[in-house]
Amino acid sequence: MTQIPDLEQLLVDPVVAALARAEETAWFSERPTPSAAGIEQSGIDPAIVADARVRFRRFAPWFAERFEDTRPTHGILESPLVGIPAMQAELSARFGTELPGKLWLKRDDSLPVSGSIKARGGIHEVLQVAERIATEAGLMAETDDARVLMTPRAREVLSAHGIAVGSTGNLGLSIGIVASELGFKTTVHMSMDARAWKKELLRSRGVTVVEHAGNFSDAVEAGRRTAEEDPSVWFVDDEASLSLFAGYSAAGARLAGQLASLEITVDERHPLIVHLPCGVGGGPGGVTFGLKEAFGDAVHCIFVEPTHAPCMSLGVRTGLHDAISVADIGLDGLTAADGLAVGRPSRLVGEHLQQLIDGYVTVTDERMKAFQGLLHDTEGIDLEPSAAAGFAGPWTMLSNEAYRTAFGLDDAAMAHATHIVWATGGSMVPAGEMAGYVAEGQALANEVSWR
Ligand SMILES: Cc1ncc(COP(=O)(O)O)c(C=O)c1O
């Protein structure tokens, strides 16, 4: 591990100093790296994207059989893209700046099976493990779809294997629901941030939930140890897994299809600007990789984190990546955005993908909740706190002249921009809990300062 330079030295950078004060911050890439070069530089083989898409198709008949909410798409796990003009007008009025172009919401909050962006990656890794075990056991041929895994023999084979994961909640939910359905012995190590309902839901499906008093990194470490002690257990590593990453990346081509069906042009003069809530970074990192693959230099990807847990911003800015934690600059890592409560960033994403990430924005819990309240009032859409973080992106990037100039985003291009806020979770939140979020968000919308 890299030695952390002394704090004083790090704090000379005004961005790091602002992060340490838990202030809202924003910094952007200084010059473009062409996407093709950036993908090559990542060292990640783009073939993993196509491979993940094939796997999702192979399992679609199994999903349609086992999960009723996947039937309307015949087992394909995808979420709608919806325009949110009333929210765009409301935020333009509050920020005092008209957002040119059109604002959309990518509704991963309503992804089937587990209602969050983590469904994309977490489910993909479980499918990949199941496929490998079943193939090795001679239970699944290349031409078979995954319904062959529903036989008693296949369940018996899979149930001799375990899957372990450490999570702030939603990854555990995605993995636990699908792994238990396939017959795996599943253990989810939950950090202190995880909501009680997520743990209860998993237990009701026969998943072993281990609660930790510590943070996300502690939960991941516990999961890693479980697997080290028992070779029949597969550990899903949210800090570094390429399989998780591949699952998220499949969203790129899917979004390209959705935009094409809406006759939305994406090119240099019609930029696509995507705002992604970031926890450990795997979800937004994988989606970014898939988007850059699909749209090249026409897409801009901005990561948004809570002011108390800006691990990716800190890791990339200091060049220390997972060798530095938000605790090292005195932050407590505590945030209402449970999915984003991560102190140390993904090893995979910060180091390998930084040249493809366009900007890093942080947002206070209060503003995040205010976004939730406003989205409820303007569009009738309810999200969990983490999922609303992306709304901090569009107006922040709009006001960054240096970035816009360096990346050719002049007024004419911005007038044709497609802005997508990636709504990453919420549909499974119990109604009572959601009502509490909304009420708090509505009150905060009139308390936080907007200008
Ligand atoms: C609702 C929600 N949004 C965003 C994220 C961020 O994903 P990642 O931790 O992979 O960066 C998470 C992670 O759990 C989440 O639960």
The ligand as an ORCA input file, in Angstrom:
! r2SCAN-3c Opt
* xyz 0 1
  C     -29.084      3.381     -4.009
  C     -27.633      3.308     -4.346
  N     -27.119      4.209     -5.190
  C     -25.836      4.192     -5.558
  C     -24.967      3.243     -5.059
  C     -23.530      3.330     -5.464
  O     -22.960      2.201     -6.029
  P     -21.443      1.895     -5.759
  O     -21.303      1.616     -4.283
  O     -21.138      0.698     -6.575
  O     -20.681      3.105     -6.135
  C     -25.446      2.292     -4.148
  C     -24.572      1.297     -3.549
  O     -24.945      0.511     -2.739
  C     -26.806      2.324     -3.795
  O     -27.321      1.447     -2.926
*
